[in-house]
């Protein structure tokens, strides 16, 4: 098969890029443990009040610097609407939806995931800067979607 | 003898035409490829910086 010299160059470039992307993906997944925000957790979205985890949404301390925030998203807000943690703490968010698809987005951080009814979606973030962090829904969920928000208050040590 | 010279000339000519006709394509393919790579790495380093 005859291949033009230029064709060979751009094929090598294209295949090389693909290999590079797959390497970055593989290293971040297997060496650094990055994974999609769904941890395959399931929950009965119709009976969250009876659920052992989601019947009591809020923040629980796991160890000195780690907290678990259990949050329910619903049209058009989050429960609880304010979460308070000290500066430097790592927060594991586990979020589910009572009704439709929402999202849990903290602008200017890597926390940005869909919240789907029936599933438990998770993300972890370390808050090194004290201040007030806004949480937004970025999946259109209804007429008051633009008002859907909550706050994370990171208090100085 | 003369026939082989003629065919050699013709093949040289056709190779030259191929080269010149793919130059623009080559520049475009490489610039789009570089654009995709550069923007991918910009986004990747924003992600890594926020961990």
N, CA and C atoms of all chains as a GROMACS GRO file, in nm:
protein
  624
    1UNK      N    1   0.085  -0.121   0.000
    1UNK     CA    2   0.000   0.000   0.000
    1UNK      C    3   0.088   0.125   0.000
    2UNK      N    4   0.058   0.214  -0.092
    2UNK     CA    5   0.138   0.336  -0.097
    2UNK      C    6   0.077   0.444  -0.008
    3UNK      N    7   0.158   0.496   0.080
    3UNK     CA    8   0.112   0.607   0.164
    3UNK      C    9   0.201   0.727   0.136
    4UNK      N   10   0.139   0.839   0.120
    4UNK     CA   11   0.213   0.963   0.099
    4UNK      C   12   0.291   0.997   0.226
    5UNK      N   13   0.407   1.064   0.208
    5UNK     CA   14   0.491   1.099   0.324
    5UNK      C   15   0.413   1.180   0.428
    6UNK      N   16   0.333   1.275   0.381
    6UNK     CA   17   0.256   1.360   0.473
    6UNK      C   18   0.151   1.278   0.547
    7UNK      N   19   0.089   1.184   0.473
    7UNK     CA   20  -0.012   1.098   0.537
    7UNK      C   21   0.049   1.019   0.651
    8UNK      N   22   0.172   0.969   0.626
    8UNK     CA   23   0.240   0.893   0.732
    8UNK      C   24   0.262   0.982   0.855
    9UNK      N   25   0.304   1.106   0.830
    9UNK     CA   26   0.332   1.196   0.944
    9UNK      C   27   0.206   1.222   1.024
   10UNK      N   28   0.092   1.253   0.955
   10UNK     CA   29  -0.026   1.286   1.036
   10UNK      C   30  -0.092   1.164   1.096
   11UNK      N   31  -0.071   1.046   1.037
   11UNK     CA   32  -0.121   0.924   1.100
   11UNK      C   33  -0.043   0.895   1.229
   12UNK      N   34   0.092   0.914   1.222
   12UNK     CA   35   0.174   0.894   1.342
   12UNK      C   36   0.133   0.995   1.450
   13UNK      N   37   0.110   1.119   1.410
   13UNK     CA   38   0.068   1.225   1.503
   13UNK      C   39  -0.066   1.189   1.568
   14UNK      N   40  -0.162   1.143   1.486
   14UNK     CA   41  -0.296   1.108   1.537
   14UNK      C   42  -0.292   0.988   1.630
   15UNK      N   43  -0.225   0.882   1.588
   15UNK     CA   44  -0.218   0.762   1.670
   15UNK      C   45  -0.138   0.791   1.798
   16UNK      N   46  -0.032   0.871   1.783
   16UNK     CA   47   0.049   0.911   1.900
   16UNK      C   48  -0.035   0.987   2.002
   17UNK      N   49  -0.121   1.079   1.955
   17UNK     CA   50  -0.207   1.155   2.046
   17UNK      C   51  -0.303   1.062   2.120
   18UNK      N   52  -0.360   0.967   2.045
   18UNK     CA   53  -0.453   0.870   2.105
   18UNK      C   54  -0.384   0.790   2.215
   19UNK      N   55  -0.263   0.742   2.184
   19UNK     CA   56  -0.186   0.665   2.283
   19UNK      C   57  -0.157   0.751   2.407
   20UNK      N   58  -0.120   0.878   2.383
   20UNK     CA   59  -0.089   0.970   2.493
   20UNK      C   60  -0.212   0.991   2.582
   21UNK      N   61  -0.330   1.016   2.520
   21UNK     CA   62  -0.453   1.038   2.596
   21UNK      C   63  -0.488   0.913   2.678
   22UNK      N   64  -0.476   0.797   2.616
   22UNK     CA   65  -0.509   0.673   2.687
   22UNK      C   66  -0.413   0.649   2.803
   23UNK      N   67  -0.283   0.686   2.784
   23UNK     CA   68  -0.185   0.672   2.891
   23UNK      C   69  -0.221   0.761   3.009
   24UNK      N   70  -0.253   0.888   2.979
   24UNK     CA   71  -0.291   0.983   3.085
   24UNK      C   72  -0.413   0.931   3.160
   25UNK      N   73  -0.513   0.883   3.084
   25UNK     CA   74  -0.636   0.828   3.142
   25UNK      C   75  -0.605   0.707   3.230
   26UNK      N   76  -0.522   0.616   3.178
   26UNK     CA   77  -0.489   0.494   3.251
   26UNK      C   78  -0.412   0.525   3.379
   27UNK      N   79  -0.313   0.615   3.370
   27UNK     CA   80  -0.233   0.648   3.488
   27UNK      C   81  -0.321   0.716   3.593
   28UNK      N   82  -0.408   0.811   3.549
   28UNK     CA   83  -0.491   0.880   3.649
   28UNK      C   84  -0.596   0.787   3.709
   29UNK      N   85  -0.643   0.689   3.633
   29UNK     CA   86  -0.744   0.597   3.686
   29UNK      C   87  -0.682   0.492   3.778
   30UNK      N   88  -0.571   0.431   3.736
   30UNK     CA   89  -0.518   0.318   3.813
   30UNK      C   90  -0.413   0.360   3.916
   31UNK      N   91  -0.333   0.465   3.886
   31UNK     CA   92  -0.231   0.504   3.982
   31UNK      C   93  -0.284   0.609   4.080
   32UNK      N   94  -0.372   0.701   4.034
   32UNK     CA   95  -0.420   0.808   4.122
   32UNK      C   96  -0.564   0.787   4.168
   33UNK      N   97  -0.628   0.682   4.118
   33UNK     CA   98  -0.761   0.648   4.167
   33UNK      C   99  -0.874   0.741   4.123
   34UNK      N  100  -0.855   0.817   4.016
   34UNK     CA  101  -0.965   0.901   3.967
   34UNK      C  102  -1.074   0.812   3.907
   35UNK      N  103  -1.198   0.843   3.939
   35UNK     CA  104  -1.306   0.764   3.883
   35UNK      C  105  -1.429   0.851   3.862
   36UNK      N  106  -1.525   0.803   3.786
   36UNK     CA  107  -1.645   0.882   3.765
   36UNK      C  108  -1.720   0.904   3.896
   37UNK      N  109  -1.800   1.014   3.908
   37UNK     CA  110  -1.865   1.045   4.035
   37UNK      C  111  -1.971   0.944   4.078
   38UNK      N  112  -2.006   0.850   3.994
   38UNK     CA  113  -2.099   0.747   4.037
   38UNK      C  114  -2.021   0.630   4.092
   39UNK      N  115  -2.050   0.591   4.217
   39UNK     CA  116  -1.980   0.477   4.276
   39UNK      C  117  -2.068   0.353   4.274
   40UNK      N  118  -2.160   0.350   4.182
   40UNK     CA  119  -2.252   0.238   4.162
   40UNK      C  120  -2.348   0.221   4.280
   41UNK      N  121  -2.353   0.321   4.368
   41UNK     CA  122  -2.444   0.314   4.482
   41UNK      C  123  -2.588   0.339   4.438
   42UNK      N  124  -2.682   0.264   4.495
   42UNK     CA  125  -2.822   0.283   4.458
   42UNK      C  126  -2.905   0.310   4.583
   43UNK      N  127  -3.018   0.376   4.562
   43UNK     CA  128  -3.105   0.412   4.671
   43UNK      C  129  -3.248   0.421   4.616
   44UNK      N  130  -3.348   0.397   4.704
   44UNK     CA  131  -3.486   0.407   4.659
   44UNK      C  132  -3.530   0.554   4.670
   45UNK      N  133  -3.538   0.621   4.556
   45UNK     CA  134  -3.566   0.765   4.558
   45UNK      C  135  -3.708   0.796   4.610
   46UNK      N  136  -3.799   0.699   4.609
   46UNK     CA  137  -3.936   0.722   4.656
   46UNK      C  138  -3.944   0.716   4.809
   47UNK      N  139  -3.847   0.648   4.871
   47UNK     CA  140  -3.853   0.628   5.016
   47UNK      C  141  -3.725   0.674   5.085
   48UNK      N  142  -3.682   0.796   5.055
   48UNK     CA  143  -3.558   0.845   5.116
   48UNK      C  144  -3.573   0.861   5.266
   49UNK      N  145  -3.696   0.884   5.315
   49UNK     CA  146  -3.719   0.902   5.459
   49UNK      C  147  -3.690   0.773   5.536
   50UNK      N  148  -3.702   0.658   5.468
   50UNK     CA  149  -3.675   0.529   5.534
   50UNK      C  150  -3.532   0.481   5.511
   51UNK      N  151  -3.459   0.554   5.428
   51UNK     CA  152  -3.323   0.510   5.395
   51UNK      C  153  -3.229   0.534   5.514
   52UNK      N  154  -3.144   0.435   5.549
   52UNK     CA  155  -3.057   0.452   5.666
   52UNK      C  156  -2.959   0.568   5.652
   53UNK      N  157  -2.917   0.599   5.529
   53UNK     CA  158  -2.820   0.706   5.508
   53UNK      C  159  -2.891   0.839   5.483
   54UNK      N  160  -2.984   0.840   5.389
   54UNK     CA  161  -3.042   0.966   5.344
   54UNK      C  162  -3.161   1.015   5.427
   55UNK      N  163  -3.203   0.937   5.530
   55UNK     CA  164  -3.310   0.985   5.616
   55UNK      C  165  -3.260   1.097   5.707
   56UNK      N  166  -3.127   1.108   5.718
   56UNK     CA  167  -3.071   1.209   5.807
   56UNK      C  168  -2.961   1.287   5.736
   57UNK      N  169  -2.999   1.374   5.639
   57UNK     CA  170  -2.896   1.445   5.563
   57UNK      C  171  -2.823   1.547   5.651
   58UNK      N  172  -2.697   1.567   5.622
   58UNK     CA  173  -2.615   1.660   5.701
   58UNK      C  174  -2.469   1.620   5.697
   59UNK      N  175  -2.390   1.677   5.788
   59UNK     CA  176  -2.246   1.651   5.789
   59UNK      C  177  -2.209   1.565   5.908
   60UNK      N  178  -2.132   1.460   5.884
   60UNK     CA  179  -2.079   1.381   5.995
   60UNK      C  180  -1.928   1.376   5.984
   61UNK      N  181  -1.863   1.380   6.099
   61UNK     CA  182  -1.716   1.378   6.100
   61UNK      C  183  -1.667   1.234   6.098
   62UNK      N  184  -1.577   1.204   6.006
   62UNK     CA  185  -1.523   1.068   5.995
   62UNK      C  186  -1.394   1.056   6.075
   63UNK      N  187  -1.301   1.149   6.051
   63UNK     CA  188  -1.183   1.158   6.138
   63UNK      C  189  -1.146   1.305   6.153
   64UNK      N  190  -1.025   1.333   6.200
   64UNK     CA  191  -0.988   1.470   6.236
   64UNK      C  192  -1.013   1.573   6.124
   65UNK      N  193  -0.980   1.534   6.001
   65UNK     CA  194  -0.994   1.631   5.892
   65UNK      C  195  -1.094   1.588   5.784
   66UNK      N  196  -1.155   1.475   5.800
   66UNK     CA  197  -1.246   1.426   5.695
   66UNK      C  198  -1.391   1.428   5.742
   67UNK      N  199  -1.475   1.480   5.655
   67UNK     CA  200  -1.618   1.488   5.684
   67UNK      C  201  -1.696   1.422   5.571
   68UNK      N  202  -1.811   1.370   5.607
   68UNK     CA  203  -1.900   1.317   5.504
   68UNK      C  204  -2.025   1.403   5.500
   69UNK      N  205  -2.054   1.458   5.383
   69UNK     CA  206  -2.175   1.539   5.369
   69UNK      C  207  -2.279   1.460   5.291
   70UNK      N  208  -2.391   1.432   5.355
   70UNK     CA  209  -2.500   1.360   5.290
   70UNK      C  210  -2.605   1.463   5.249
   71UNK      N  211  -2.631   1.473   5.122
   71UNK     CA  212  -2.715   1.581   5.071
   71UNK      C  213  -2.822   1.526   4.976
   72UNK      N  214  -2.944   1.581   4.991
   72UNK     CA  215  -3.052   1.544   4.899
   72UNK      C  216  -3.083   1.664   4.811
   73UNK      N  217  -3.081   1.643   4.682
   73UNK     CA  218  -3.118   1.748   4.588
   73UNK      C  219  -3.264   1.727   4.548
   74UNK      N  220  -3.339   1.838   4.541
   74UNK     CA  221  -3.478   1.828   4.496
   74UNK      C  222  -3.517   1.962   4.435
   75UNK      N  223  -3.622   1.962   4.357
   75UNK     CA  224  -3.667   2.087   4.296
   75UNK      C  225  -3.721   2.178   4.408
   76UNK      N  226  -3.666   2.292   4.436
   76UNK     CA  227  -3.551   2.354   4.373
   76UNK      C  228  -3.454   2.396   4.483
   77UNK      N  229  -3.387   2.301   4.542
   77UNK     CA  230  -3.292   2.330   4.649
   77UNK      C  231  -3.220   2.206   4.695
   78UNK      N  232  -3.141   2.224   4.799
   78UNK     CA  233  -3.067   2.111   4.854
   78UNK      C  234  -3.099   2.099   5.003
   79UNK      N  235  -3.093   1.979   5.054
   79UNK     CA  236  -3.117   1.957   5.196
   79UNK      C  237  -2.994   1.888   5.255
   80UNK      N  238  -2.921   1.948   5.349
   80UNK     CA  239  -2.941   2.080   5.408
   80UNK      C  240  -2.898   2.192   5.313
   81UNK      N  241  -2.943   2.315   5.342
   81UNK     CA  242  -2.913   2.425   5.250
   81UNK      C  243  -2.781   2.493   5.286
   82UNK      N  244  -2.729   2.465   5.406
   82UNK     CA  245  -2.598   2.517   5.444
   82UNK      C  246  -2.518   2.406   5.512
   83UNK      N  247  -2.391   2.397   5.473
   83UNK     CA  248  -2.302   2.298   5.533
   83UNK      C  249  -2.182   2.374   5.587
   84UNK      N  250  -2.141   2.341   5.710
   84UNK     CA  251  -2.028   2.414   5.769
   84UNK      C  252  -1.916   2.317   5.805
   85UNK      N  253  -1.796   2.345   5.755
   85UNK     CA  254  -1.678   2.263   5.787
   85UNK      C  255  -1.560   2.356   5.814
   86UNK      N  256  -1.464   2.311   5.897
   86UNK     CA  257  -1.346   2.395   5.920
   86UNK      C  258  -1.248   2.392   5.802
   87UNK      N  259  -1.166   2.497   5.797
   87UNK     CA  260  -1.065   2.511   5.691
   87UNK      C  261  -0.971   2.389   5.689
   88UNK      N  262  -0.936   2.346   5.570
   88UNK     CA  263  -0.842   2.233   5.555
   88UNK      C  264  -0.908   2.097   5.559
   89UNK      N  265  -1.040   2.095   5.572
   89UNK     CA  266  -1.105   1.964   5.582
   89UNK      C  267  -1.139   1.907   5.444
   90UNK      N  268  -1.133   1.776   5.440
   90UNK     CA  269  -1.169   1.704   5.318
   90UNK      C  270  -1.314   1.658   5.333
   91UNK      N  271  -1.395   1.694   5.238
   91UNK     CA  272  -1.537   1.659   5.247
   91UNK      C  273  -1.572   1.558   5.138
   92UNK      N  274  -1.631   1.448   5.182
   92UNK     CA  275  -1.681   1.349   5.087
   92UNK      C  276  -1.830   1.376   5.070
   93UNK      N  277  -1.868   1.421   4.952
   93UNK     CA  278  -2.009   1.450   4.926
   93UNK      C  279  -2.076   1.325   4.873
   94UNK      N  280  -2.189   1.288   4.933
   94UNK     CA  281  -2.271   1.184   4.871
   94UNK      C  282  -2.411   1.241   4.854
   95UNK      N  283  -2.451   1.247   4.729
   95UNK     CA  284  -2.572   1.321   4.694
   95UNK      C  285  -2.666   1.231   4.615
   96UNK      N  286  -2.794   1.247   4.643
   96UNK     CA  287  -2.894   1.180   4.558
   96UNK      C  288  -3.009   1.277   4.532
   97UNK      N  289  -3.095   1.241   4.440
   97UNK     CA  290  -3.206   1.329   4.404
   97UNK      C  291  -3.338   1.264   4.444
   98UNK      N  292  -3.431   1.352   4.488
   98UNK     CA  293  -3.563   1.302   4.527
   98UNK      C  294  -3.655   1.291   4.405
   99UNK      N  295  -3.629   1.374   4.303
   99UNK     CA  296  -3.724   1.380   4.193
   99UNK      C  297  -3.660   1.364   4.054
  100UNK      N  298  -3.601   1.470   4.002
  100UNK     CA  299  -3.549   1.465   3.864
  100UNK      C  300  -3.397   1.478   3.866
  101UNK      N  301  -3.339   1.483   3.748
  101UNK     CA  302  -3.193   1.496   3.738
  101UNK      C  303  -3.151   1.639   3.776
  102UNK      N  304  -3.062   1.650   3.872
  102UNK     CA  305  -3.003   1.778   3.909
  102UNK      C  306  -2.852   1.766   3.892
  103UNK      N  307  -2.782   1.870   3.938
  103UNK     CA  308  -2.636   1.856   3.944
  103UNK      C  309  -2.586   1.919   4.072
  104UNK      N  310  -2.464   1.888   4.106
  104UNK     CA  311  -2.400   1.942   4.225
  104UNK      C  312  -2.268   2.002   4.179
  105UNK      N  313  -2.265   2.132   4.169
  105UNK     CA  314  -2.150   2.201   4.110
  105UNK      C  315  -2.098   2.308   4.204
  106UNK      N  316  -1.972   2.298   4.241
  106UNK     CA  317  -1.908   2.405   4.317
  106UNK      C  318  -1.814   2.476   4.219
  107UNK      N  319  -1.852   2.598   4.175
  107UNK     CA  320  -1.769   2.666   4.074
  107UNK      C  321  -1.624   2.681   4.119
  108UNK      N  322  -1.534   2.674   4.024
  108UNK     CA  323  -1.389   2.686   4.041
  108UNK      C  324  -1.328   2.573   4.124
  109UNK      N  325  -1.398   2.461   4.133
  109UNK     CA  326  -1.339   2.340   4.189
  109UNK      C  327  -1.366   2.227   4.090
  110UNK      N  328  -1.314   2.108   4.123
  110UNK     CA  329  -1.340   1.993   4.036
  110UNK      C  330  -1.470   1.923   4.069
  111UNK      N  331  -1.545   1.976   4.169
  111UNK     CA  332  -1.672   1.913   4.206
  111UNK      C  333  -1.779   1.961   4.109
  112UNK      N  334  -1.821   1.872   4.024
  112UNK     CA  335  -1.922   1.906   3.923
  112UNK      C  336  -1.977   1.774   3.869
  113UNK      N  337  -2.089   1.729   3.925
  113UNK     CA  338  -2.141   1.600   3.880
  113UNK      C  339  -2.292   1.601   3.876
  114UNK      N  340  -2.347   1.510   3.800
  114UNK     CA  341  -2.493   1.495   3.790
  114UNK      C  342  -2.546   1.422   3.912
  115UNK      N  343  -2.666   1.460   3.952
  115UNK     CA  344  -2.733   1.392   4.062
  115UNK      C  345  -2.859   1.328   4.005
  116UNK      N  346  -2.861   1.197   4.005
  116UNK     CA  347  -2.972   1.127   3.941
  116UNK      C  348  -3.056   1.053   4.044
  117UNK      N  349  -3.189   1.056   4.032
  117UNK     CA  350  -3.273   0.985   4.128
  117UNK      C  351  -3.245   0.835   4.122
  118UNK      N  352  -3.238   0.773   4.241
  118UNK     CA  353  -3.211   0.628   4.246
  118UNK      C  354  -3.064   0.594   4.256
  119UNK      N  355  -2.976   0.692   4.234
  119UNK     CA  356  -2.833   0.666   4.240
  119UNK      C  357  -2.767   0.756   4.344
  120UNK      N  358  -2.656   0.707   4.399
  120UNK     CA  359  -2.577   0.789   4.491
  120UNK      C  360  -2.454   0.836   4.416
  121UNK      N  361  -2.440   0.968   4.404
  121UNK     CA  362  -2.326   1.024   4.332
  121UNK      C  363  -2.231   1.088   4.432
  122UNK      N  364  -2.104   1.068   4.410
  122UNK     CA  365  -2.006   1.113   4.510
  122UNK      C  366  -1.892   1.192   4.449
  123UNK      N  367  -1.834   1.281   4.531
  123UNK     CA  368  -1.712   1.354   4.495
  123UNK      C  369  -1.644   1.395   4.623
  124UNK      N  370  -1.514   1.414   4.614
  124UNK     CA  371  -1.436   1.453   4.731
  124UNK      C  372  -1.362   1.582   4.701
  125UNK      N  373  -1.362   1.673   4.798
  125UNK     CA  374  -1.287   1.797   4.779
  125UNK      C  375  -1.227   1.842   4.912
  126UNK      N  376  -1.105   1.897   4.905
  126UNK     CA  377  -1.040   1.952   5.024
  126UNK      C  378  -1.049   2.104   5.018
  127UNK      N  379  -1.110   2.163   5.123
  127UNK     CA  380  -1.129   2.308   5.126
  127UNK      C  381  -1.013   2.372   5.203
  128UNK      N  382  -0.912   2.421   5.129
  128UNK     CA  383  -0.795   2.480   5.193
  128UNK      C  384  -0.811   2.629   5.220
  129UNK      N  385  -0.907   2.693   5.152
  129UNK     CA  386  -0.929   2.836   5.170
  129UNK      C  387  -1.058   2.858   5.246
  130UNK      N  388  -1.054   2.935   5.357
  130UNK     CA  389  -1.180   2.962   5.427
  130UNK      C  390  -1.267   3.057   5.344
  131UNK      N  391  -1.396   3.052   5.368
  131UNK     CA  392  -1.487   3.140   5.294
  131UNK      C  393  -1.618   3.070   5.266
  132UNK      N  394  -1.698   3.136   5.182
  132UNK     CA  395  -1.829   3.080   5.150
  132UNK      C  396  -1.826   3.026   5.008
  133UNK      N  397  -1.861   2.902   4.994
  133UNK     CA  398  -1.862   2.839   4.862
  133UNK      C  399  -2.006   2.818   4.818
  134UNK      N  400  -2.033   2.852   4.695
  134UNK     CA  401  -2.167   2.838   4.640
  134UNK      C  402  -2.180   2.703   4.570
  135UNK      N  403  -2.295   2.639   4.588
  135UNK     CA  404  -2.323   2.514   4.515
  135UNK      C  405  -2.439   2.542   4.422
  136UNK      N  406  -2.425   2.504   4.298
  136UNK     CA  407  -2.528   2.532   4.198
  136UNK      C  408  -2.575   2.405   4.130
  137UNK      N  409  -2.696   2.414   4.074
  137UNK     CA  410  -2.747   2.307   3.988
  137UNK      C  411  -2.723   2.352   3.844
  138UNK      N  412  -2.654   2.270   3.766
  138UNK     CA  413  -2.634   2.309   3.627
  138UNK      C  414  -2.704   2.216   3.527
  139UNK      N  415  -2.798   2.135   3.578
  139UNK     CA  416  -2.883   2.057   3.487
  139UNK      C  417  -3.022   2.118   3.494
  140UNK      N  418  -3.076   2.159   3.380
  140UNK     CA  419  -3.207   2.224   3.383
  140UNK      C  420  -3.311   2.130   3.445
  141UNK      N  421  -3.373   2.173   3.557
  141UNK     CA  422  -3.462   2.084   3.632
  141UNK      C  423  -3.603   2.138   3.646
  142UNK      N  424  -3.630   2.256   3.595
  142UNK     CA  425  -3.766   2.310   3.605
  142UNK      C  426  -3.764   2.461   3.603
  143UNK      N  427  -3.881   2.520   3.629
  143UNK     CA  428  -3.895   2.666   3.612
  143UNK      C  429  -3.808   2.746   3.710
  144UNK      N  430  -3.779   2.691   3.827
  144UNK     CA  431  -3.699   2.766   3.925
  144UNK      C  432  -3.555   2.715   3.931
  145UNK      N  433  -3.512   2.648   3.827
  145UNK     CA  434  -3.377   2.591   3.821
  145UNK      C  435  -3.270   2.694   3.854
  146UNK      N  436  -3.288   2.817   3.804
  146UNK     CA  437  -3.186   2.919   3.823
  146UNK      C  438  -3.175   2.966   3.969
  147UNK      N  439  -3.273   2.929   4.052
  147UNK     CA  440  -3.269   2.968   4.194
  147UNK      C  441  -3.211   2.857   4.281
  148UNK      N  442  -3.187   2.741   4.224
  148UNK     CA  443  -3.145   2.625   4.302
  148UNK      C  444  -2.999   2.637   4.345
  149UNK      N  445  -2.976   2.644   4.473
  149UNK     CA  446  -2.840   2.661   4.524
  149UNK      C  447  -2.830   2.623   4.670
  150UNK      N  448  -2.710   2.602   4.719
  150UNK     CA  449  -2.684   2.590   4.863
  150UNK      C  450  -2.545   2.648   4.890
  151UNK      N  451  -2.508   2.655   5.018
  151UNK     CA  452  -2.379   2.715   5.054
  151UNK      C  453  -2.296   2.618   5.137
  152UNK      N  454  -2.165   2.627   5.118
  152UNK     CA  455  -2.073   2.555   5.206
  152UNK      C  456  -1.989   2.662   5.276
  153UNK      N  457  -1.998   2.666   5.407
  153UNK     CA  458  -1.921   2.765   5.482
  153UNK      C  459  -1.797   2.700   5.540
  154UNK      N  460  -1.682   2.749   5.495
  154UNK     CA  461  -1.555   2.696   5.544
  154UNK      C  462  -1.500   2.796   5.645
  155UNK      N  463  -1.502   2.759   5.771
  155UNK     CA  464  -1.463   2.851   5.877
  155UNK      C  465  -1.314   2.844   5.903
  156UNK      N  466  -1.249   2.961   5.933
  156UNK     CA  467  -1.105   2.959   5.961
  156UNK      C  468  -1.074   2.881   6.088
  157UNK      N  469  -0.959   2.818   6.091
  157UNK     CA  470  -0.919   2.736   6.208
  157UNK      C  471  -0.890   2.823   6.330
  158UNK      N  472   1.418   0.167  -2.426
  158UNK     CA  473   1.505   0.262  -2.352
  158UNK      C  474   1.436   0.397  -2.337
  159UNK      N  475   1.396   0.451  -2.452
  159UNK     CA  476   1.331   0.583  -2.448
  159UNK      C  477   1.198   0.574  -2.374
  160UNK      N  478   1.135   0.458  -2.385
  160UNK     CA  479   1.007   0.440  -2.318
  160UNK      C  480   1.024   0.446  -2.164
  161UNK      N  481   1.130   0.380  -2.118
  161UNK     CA  482   1.152   0.377  -1.972
  161UNK      C  483   1.185   0.517  -1.919
  162UNK      N  484   1.261   0.594  -1.993
  162UNK     CA  485   1.293   0.732  -1.952
  162UNK      C  486   1.165   0.813  -1.943
  163UNK      N  487   1.080   0.792  -2.041
  163UNK     CA  488   0.954   0.868  -2.045
  163UNK      C  489   0.868   0.835  -1.923
  164UNK      N  490   0.859   0.703  -1.895
  164UNK     CA  491   0.774   0.664  -1.781
  164UNK      C  492   0.833   0.714  -1.648
  165UNK      N  493   0.966   0.717  -1.639
  165UNK     CA  494   1.032   0.769  -1.519
  165UNK      C  495   0.998   0.916  -1.500
  166UNK      N  496   1.006   0.989  -1.613
  166UNK     CA  497   0.974   1.132  -1.609
  166UNK      C  498   0.831   1.152  -1.560
  167UNK      N  499   0.742   1.069  -1.617
  167UNK     CA  500   0.600   1.082  -1.583
  167UNK      C  501   0.577   1.055  -1.435
  168UNK      N  502   0.648   0.950  -1.385
  168UNK     CA  503   0.627   0.917  -1.243
  168UNK      C  504   0.683   1.028  -1.153
  169UNK      N  505   0.796   1.088  -1.192
  169UNK     CA  506   0.850   1.202  -1.116
  169UNK      C  507   0.749   1.315  -1.110
  170UNK      N  508   0.690   1.339  -1.226
  170UNK     CA  509   0.594   1.449  -1.238
  170UNK      C  510   0.475   1.424  -1.145
  171UNK      N  511   0.426   1.298  -1.148
  171UNK     CA  512   0.307   1.269  -1.067
  171UNK      C  513   0.339   1.278  -0.918
  172UNK      N  514   0.460   1.236  -0.876
  172UNK     CA  515   0.499   1.248  -0.734
  172UNK      C  516   0.503   1.393  -0.693
  173UNK      N  517   0.560   1.477  -0.780
  173UNK     CA  518   0.568   1.620  -0.748
  173UNK      C  519   0.429   1.679  -0.732
  174UNK      N  520   0.338   1.638  -0.820
  174UNK     CA  521   0.201   1.690  -0.813
  174UNK      C  522   0.135   1.650  -0.682
  175UNK      N  523   0.158   1.522  -0.641
  175UNK     CA  524   0.102   1.472  -0.515
  175UNK      C  525   0.153   1.554  -0.398
  176UNK      N  526   0.286   1.580  -0.397
  176UNK     CA  527   0.345   1.657  -0.289
  176UNK      C  528   0.281   1.793  -0.276
  177UNK      N  529   0.272   1.863  -0.387
  177UNK     CA  530   0.220   1.998  -0.380
  177UNK      C  531   0.072   1.999  -0.346
  178UNK      N  532  -0.002   1.894  -0.390
  178UNK     CA  533  -0.146   1.895  -0.366
  178UNK      C  534  -0.179   1.862  -0.220
  179UNK      N  535  -0.089   1.798  -0.147
  179UNK     CA  536  -0.118   1.762  -0.008
  179UNK      C  537  -0.060   1.861   0.093
  180UNK      N  538   0.011   1.960   0.047
  180UNK     CA  539   0.078   2.052   0.140
  180UNK      C  540  -0.024   2.130   0.225
  181UNK      N  541  -0.127   2.183   0.159
  181UNK     CA  542  -0.230   2.258   0.231
  181UNK      C  543  -0.304   2.170   0.331
  182UNK      N  544  -0.336   2.048   0.286
  182UNK     CA  545  -0.403   1.952   0.374
  182UNK      C  546  -0.317   1.922   0.495
  183UNK      N  547  -0.188   1.902   0.468
  183UNK     CA  548  -0.095   1.870   0.577
  183UNK      C  549  -0.091   1.982   0.681
  184UNK      N  550  -0.080   2.105   0.633
  184UNK     CA  551  -0.075   2.220   0.726
  184UNK      C  552  -0.203   2.225   0.810
  185UNK      N  553  -0.317   2.204   0.744
  185UNK     CA  554  -0.445   2.211   0.816
  185UNK      C  555  -0.461   2.098   0.916
  186UNK      N  556  -0.426   1.976   0.874
  186UNK     CA  557  -0.437   1.861   0.965
  186UNK      C  558  -0.351   1.884   1.088
  187UNK      N  559  -0.226   1.929   1.066
  187UNK     CA  560  -0.136   1.949   1.179
  187UNK      C  561  -0.181   2.065   1.267
  188UNK      N  562  -0.237   2.172   1.206
  188UNK     CA  563  -0.279   2.283   1.293
  188UNK      C  564  -0.402   2.246   1.374
  189UNK      N  565  -0.498   2.173   1.314
  189UNK     CA  566  -0.615   2.129   1.392
  189UNK      C  567  -0.572   2.032   1.502
  190UNK      N  568  -0.481   1.939   1.466
  190UNK     CA  569  -0.429   1.844   1.565
  190UNK      C  570  -0.360   1.914   1.680
  191UNK      N  571  -0.275   2.012   1.648
  191UNK     CA  572  -0.206   2.087   1.754
  191UNK      C  573  -0.305   2.163   1.840
  192UNK      N  574  -0.408   2.222   1.777
  192UNK     CA  575  -0.510   2.296   1.852
  192UNK      C  576  -0.580   2.204   1.953
  193UNK      N  577  -0.618   2.085   1.906
  193UNK     CA  578  -0.686   1.989   1.995
  193UNK      C  579  -0.594   1.950   2.111
  194UNK      N  580  -0.468   1.918   2.079
  194UNK     CA  581  -0.372   1.879   2.183
  194UNK      C  582  -0.349   1.990   2.285
  195UNK      N  583  -0.327   2.114   2.235
  195UNK     CA  584  -0.296   2.226   2.325
  195UNK      C  585  -0.416   2.255   2.416
  196UNK      N  586  -0.539   2.262   2.359
  196UNK     CA  587  -0.657   2.292   2.441
  196UNK      C  588  -0.682   2.179   2.542
  197UNK      N  589  -0.658   2.053   2.498
  197UNK     CA  590  -0.676   1.940   2.591
  197UNK      C  591  -0.583   1.956   2.710
  198UNK      N  592  -0.456   1.991   2.684
  198UNK     CA  593  -0.361   2.004   2.794
  198UNK      C  594  -0.392   2.124   2.883
  199UNK      N  595  -0.442   2.235   2.825
  199UNK     CA  596  -0.482   2.350   2.907
  199UNK      C  597  -0.590   2.306   3.007
  200UNK      N  598  -0.695   2.238   2.957
  200UNK     CA  599  -0.804   2.192   3.043
  200UNK      C  600  -0.753   2.091   3.145
  201UNK      N  601  -0.664   2.002   3.102
  201UNK     CA  602  -0.610   1.900   3.192
  201UNK      C  603  -0.532   1.965   3.307
  202UNK      N  604  -0.453   2.069   3.276
  202UNK     CA  605  -0.374   2.132   3.382
  202UNK      C  606  -0.463   2.216   3.474
  203UNK      N  607  -0.575   2.271   3.423
  203UNK     CA  608  -0.672   2.338   3.511
  203UNK      C  609  -0.727   2.234   3.610
  204UNK      N  610  -0.765   2.117   3.558
  204UNK     CA  611  -0.818   2.009   3.643
  204UNK      C  612  -0.717   1.967   3.748
  205UNK      N  613  -0.592   1.942   3.707
  205UNK     CA  614  -0.489   1.897   3.800
  205UNK      C  615  -0.460   2.004   3.905
  206UNK      N  616  -0.461   2.131   3.862
  206UNK     CA  617  -0.434   2.241   3.955
  206UNK      C  618  -0.540   2.256   4.063
  207UNK      N  619  -0.661   2.206   4.037
  207UNK     CA  620  -0.770   2.223   4.133
  207UNK      C  621  -0.785   2.102   4.226
  208UNK      N  622  -0.705   2.001   4.209
  208UNK     CA  623  -0.718   1.882   4.295
  208UNK      C  624  -0.671   1.917   4.437
   0.00000   0.00000   0.00000
